[in-house]
């Protein structure tokens, strides 16, 4: 994904540790970026 207002050439990232919300939607709960530490998502909720 690129955002025109952010002037960067891009960053690679992973989508890991998937969990299923009560609604049945799958969410990744952690991301690893090429130049940054891992980002973890602790509470995931999905609504219809």
Beta strands, then each sheet from edge to edge (+ up, - down):
strand 1: 16-20
strand 2: 26-31
strand 3: 39-40
sheet 1: 1+ 2- 3+
end
